[in-house]
Amino acid sequence: MEKKRILIVTQEMDPYINLTEASKIINELPKYMLENGNEIRVLMPKFGNINERRHRLHEVVRLSGINVIINDEDYPLVIKVASLPGARLQVYFLDNEDFFKRKAVFEDEQNNFYEDNSDRMIFFCKGALETVRKFGWAPDIIHCAGWMTSLIPMYLKTTYKDDPVFANAKVVYTMYNNDFPSTLKENFADQLKISDEITTKHVDFFKQGDNTSLLIGASEFADALVVDDMLDDKVQKLIKKTKKPTLNMNLGTGNVEQLDTFFKNIMAN
């Protein structure tokens, strides 16, 4: 099979941040695909508890300088990069002082869900796509993992649908047990309308602002799905109704060969 370009957008990845068991396989997947002759790029948030010195992160000045608008305010996007241990592969970290400087991921010290998690998610999803545009690197597959990436499939089918960088990309969304016990803020649905191409019909899938609605919304716009066996039965039943190509596997104990074969089948169709 000819070389393919595969973009992985994830909220966690070993060894940088381990929120669930999925971080291990998300680390192994790009290595495996790289060894099989593909071009790989990985994007993730630069959460404040990722140790920059230990992992040797440094800013990529030529990529920084993008501004992402959230609630009519401009937030600068800073891009940092590190080499993934054990592979000739770079991981790009999206940073912003307002959203990612804090030394926690999604909850404060009292286990309260951050009120601005919706802002952080929109910033990351839009920032990731703008970063790829700045790369000028057209992916064949965009693999989104975790609820924080759940807006990307919808943005690709609306705001970015005519962008030549994404014209031939298939979107695979991976969902697993990384749910949050709260809801995003009340105006979340309105915040999602980052362009005129996004209508009420599009955001209705997400408007409840809870974990289930994010997963359902992402699955509605993705081209294919990877569903963890441990995911809630209610969500799994809803996912089946989408009739999208789906790989069911246990992300904690599964292997990258399964994922690689699934991706190849998606790209071949």
C-alpha positions as CSV (number, residue, x, y, z in Angstrom):
1,M,0.0,0.0,0.0
2,E,1.3,3.5,-0.9
3,K,2.5,5.8,1.8
4,K,-0.3,7.7,3.6
5,R,-0.4,10.8,5.7
6,I,-2.0,10.2,9.1
7,L,-2.8,12.9,11.6
8,I,-3.5,11.9,15.2
9,V,-5.2,14.5,17.4
10,T,-5.5,13.3,21.0
11,Q,-6.1,14.6,24.5
12,E,-3.6,12.1,26.0
13,M,-0.6,10.1,25.1
14,D,2.0,8.2,27.0
15,P,4.6,9.3,28.3
16,Y,3.3,12.9,28.3
17,I,0.0,12.5,30.1
18,N,-1.9,9.4,31.1
19,L,-5.5,9.9,31.8
20,T,-6.7,6.4,30.9
21,E,-5.3,3.1,29.6
22,A,-5.9,4.4,26.1
23,S,-2.8,6.6,26.4
24,K,-0.6,3.5,25.9
25,I,-2.1,2.4,22.6
26,I,-2.2,6.0,21.4
27,N,1.5,6.0,21.9
28,E,2.0,2.7,20.1
29,L,-0.2,3.5,17.1
30,P,1.9,6.3,15.4
31,K,5.1,4.3,16.0
32,Y,3.6,1.2,14.3
33,M,2.3,3.3,11.4
34,L,5.5,5.1,10.9
35,E,7.4,1.8,10.8
36,N,5.1,0.7,8.1
37,G,6.1,3.6,5.8
38,N,3.5,6.2,6.6
39,E,3.9,9.9,7.4
40,I,2.6,10.7,10.9
41,R,1.9,13.9,12.8
42,V,0.5,14.0,16.3
43,L,-1.2,17.0,18.0
44,M,-2.2,17.3,21.6
45,P,-2.9,20.0,24.3
46,K,0.1,21.2,26.3
47,F,-1.6,20.7,29.7
48,G,0.3,22.4,32.5
49,N,1.3,19.2,34.2
50,I,3.3,18.1,31.2
51,N,6.9,18.6,32.2
52,E,8.6,20.7,29.4
53,R,12.1,20.2,30.7
54,R,11.8,16.4,31.1
55,H,10.2,15.9,27.7
56,R,12.4,18.5,26.0
57,L,9.6,20.6,24.6
58,H,10.6,23.7,22.7
59,E,8.5,26.3,20.8
60,V,8.2,26.2,17.0
61,V,8.3,29.9,16.2
62,R,7.4,29.4,12.5
63,L,4.1,27.8,13.5
64,S,3.2,30.0,16.4
65,G,1.4,33.3,15.9
66,I,-2.1,31.9,15.0
67,N,-4.9,33.6,17.0
68,V,-8.1,31.6,17.8
69,I,-11.3,33.5,18.5
70,I,-13.4,32.3,21.3
71,N,-16.4,34.4,22.5
72,D,-15.1,37.3,20.3
73,E,-11.8,37.3,22.1
74,D,-8.4,36.5,20.5
75,Y,-6.3,33.9,22.1
76,P,-2.7,33.3,20.8
77,L,-1.8,29.8,19.9
78,V,1.7,28.7,20.8
79,I,3.1,25.5,19.2
80,K,5.7,23.4,21.0
81,V,7.3,20.2,19.8
82,A,9.1,17.2,21.3
83,S,10.4,13.9,19.9
84,L,8.5,10.9,20.9
85,P,10.8,8.5,22.8
86,G,11.6,5.4,20.9
87,A,10.6,6.8,17.5
88,R,11.7,9.3,14.9
89,L,8.5,11.1,15.3
90,Q,7.6,14.6,16.5
91,V,4.6,15.4,18.8
92,Y,3.2,19.0,18.5
93,F,1.7,20.5,21.6
94,L,-0.9,23.3,21.4
95,D,-0.4,25.8,24.2
96,N,-2.1,29.0,25.5
97,E,-1.5,30.6,28.9
98,D,-5.2,31.2,29.6
99,F,-6.2,27.6,29.0
100,F,-3.3,25.3,29.7
101,K,-1.0,26.9,32.2
102,R,-2.8,25.4,35.2
103,K,-1.3,22.3,36.8
104,A,-4.4,20.1,36.3
105,V,-6.2,18.7,33.3
106,F,-10.0,19.1,33.5
107,E,-10.8,19.6,37.2
108,D,-9.4,21.8,40.0
109,E,-8.0,20.6,43.3
110,Q,-11.6,20.3,44.7
111,N,-12.5,18.0,41.8
112,N,-14.7,20.8,40.3
113,F,-15.0,20.6,36.5
114,Y,-13.4,23.8,35.0
115,E,-16.1,26.2,33.9
116,D,-14.0,27.1,30.8
117,N,-13.6,23.5,29.6
118,S,-15.9,24.3,26.6
119,D,-13.6,27.2,25.7
120,R,-10.5,25.0,26.1
121,M,-12.0,22.3,23.8
122,I,-13.1,24.8,21.1
123,F,-9.7,26.4,21.2
124,F,-7.9,23.1,20.9
125,C,-10.1,21.7,18.1
126,K,-10.0,24.8,16.0
127,G,-6.3,25.4,16.8
128,A,-5.4,21.9,15.7
129,L,-7.0,22.4,12.3
130,E,-5.4,25.8,11.9
131,T,-2.1,24.3,12.7
132,V,-2.5,21.6,10.0
133,R,-3.4,24.3,7.6
134,K,-0.2,26.1,8.5
135,F,1.8,22.9,8.0
136,G,0.3,22.8,4.4
137,W,0.2,19.1,5.0
138,A,-2.9,17.3,3.6
139,P,-3.7,14.2,5.7
140,D,-5.4,11.1,4.3
141,I,-6.7,10.1,7.7
142,I,-7.5,12.3,10.7
143,H,-7.7,10.2,13.9
144,C,-9.4,12.0,16.8
145,A,-9.2,10.4,20.3
146,G,-11.1,11.5,23.3
147,W,-14.0,13.9,24.1
148,M,-11.8,17.0,23.8
149,T,-11.4,16.3,20.1
150,S,-15.1,15.6,19.5
151,L,-15.8,18.9,17.6
152,I,-13.2,18.2,14.9
153,P,-15.4,15.9,12.7
154,M,-18.2,18.5,12.7
155,Y,-15.8,21.4,11.9
156,L,-14.3,19.4,9.0
157,K,-17.7,18.9,7.5
158,T,-18.8,22.5,7.9
159,T,-16.2,25.3,8.4
160,Y,-13.4,23.5,6.7
161,K,-15.3,21.5,4.1
162,D,-13.9,23.5,1.2
163,D,-10.3,23.7,2.4
164,P,-8.0,21.9,0.0
165,V,-5.8,20.7,2.9
166,F,-8.7,18.6,4.2
167,A,-10.4,17.8,0.9
168,N,-9.5,14.1,0.8
169,A,-9.3,13.3,4.5
170,K,-11.3,10.6,6.2
171,V,-12.1,11.2,9.9
172,V,-11.9,8.4,12.4
173,Y,-13.2,9.2,15.9
174,T,-12.2,7.0,18.9
175,M,-14.4,7.0,21.9
176,Y,-13.7,5.4,25.3
177,N,-14.4,5.6,29.0
178,N,-13.0,9.1,29.7
179,D,-16.3,10.6,30.5
180,F,-16.8,13.6,32.8
181,P,-19.5,13.9,35.5
182,S,-20.6,17.4,34.6
183,T,-21.9,19.5,31.7
184,L,-20.3,22.3,29.7
185,K,-21.6,25.8,30.2
186,E,-25.1,26.8,29.1
187,N,-24.1,28.8,26.0
188,F,-21.9,25.9,24.7
189,A,-24.1,25.3,21.6
190,D,-23.8,29.0,20.6
191,Q,-20.1,28.9,21.1
192,L,-19.8,26.0,18.6
193,K,-20.9,28.3,15.7
194,I,-17.4,29.4,14.7
195,S,-18.5,30.1,11.1
196,D,-21.7,30.7,9.1
197,E,-21.5,27.1,7.7
198,I,-22.4,25.8,11.2
199,T,-26.2,25.9,11.7
200,T,-28.5,25.0,14.6
201,K,-29.0,21.6,12.9
202,H,-25.3,20.9,13.3
203,V,-24.9,21.9,16.9
204,D,-28.1,20.2,18.1
205,F,-26.2,17.0,18.4
206,F,-23.9,18.6,21.0
207,K,-26.2,21.0,22.8
208,Q,-26.7,19.1,26.0
209,G,-23.0,19.6,26.7
210,D,-22.6,16.3,28.5
211,N,-20.2,13.4,27.6
212,T,-22.9,11.4,25.8
213,S,-23.9,14.3,23.5
214,L,-20.2,14.9,22.6
215,L,-19.7,11.3,21.6
216,I,-22.9,11.2,19.6
217,G,-22.1,14.5,17.9
218,A,-18.7,13.3,16.9
219,S,-20.0,10.0,15.6
220,E,-22.6,11.8,13.5
221,F,-19.9,13.7,11.5
222,A,-17.0,11.1,11.6
223,D,-16.5,8.8,8.6
224,A,-15.7,5.8,10.9
225,L,-15.5,5.0,14.6
226,V,-13.4,3.1,17.0
227,V,-15.5,2.2,20.1
228,D,-14.0,0.9,23.3
229,D,-15.7,-2.3,24.6
230,M,-15.8,-0.7,28.0
231,L,-18.0,2.2,26.9
232,D,-21.4,2.6,28.4
233,D,-24.0,0.3,26.8
234,K,-26.5,3.1,26.3
235,V,-23.9,5.0,24.2
236,Q,-22.9,1.9,22.3
237,K,-26.6,1.4,21.2
238,L,-26.8,5.0,20.1
239,I,-23.6,4.6,18.1
240,K,-24.9,1.6,16.2
241,K,-27.7,3.7,14.9
242,T,-25.2,5.8,12.9
243,K,-24.4,2.8,10.8
244,K,-20.8,4.0,10.4
245,P,-17.9,1.6,9.8
246,T,-17.0,0.7,13.4
247,L,-14.2,-1.2,15.1
248,N,-15.1,-2.5,18.5
249,M,-12.1,-3.2,20.7
250,N,-10.7,-2.9,24.2
251,L,-8.3,0.0,24.1
252,G,-6.7,-1.1,27.3
253,T,-5.7,-4.5,26.1
254,G,-6.1,-4.3,22.3
255,N,-3.3,-4.1,19.8
256,V,-2.2,-1.6,17.1
257,E,-2.5,-4.1,14.3
258,Q,-6.3,-4.1,14.7
259,L,-6.3,-0.3,14.4
260,D,-3.9,-0.3,11.5
261,T,-6.0,-2.8,9.5
262,F,-9.1,-0.8,10.2
263,F,-7.5,2.4,9.0
264,K,-6.3,0.7,5.8
265,N,-9.8,-0.5,5.1
266,I,-11.2,3.0,5.6
267,M,-8.6,4.6,3.3
268,A,-9.3,1.9,0.6
269,N,-13.0,2.7,0.5
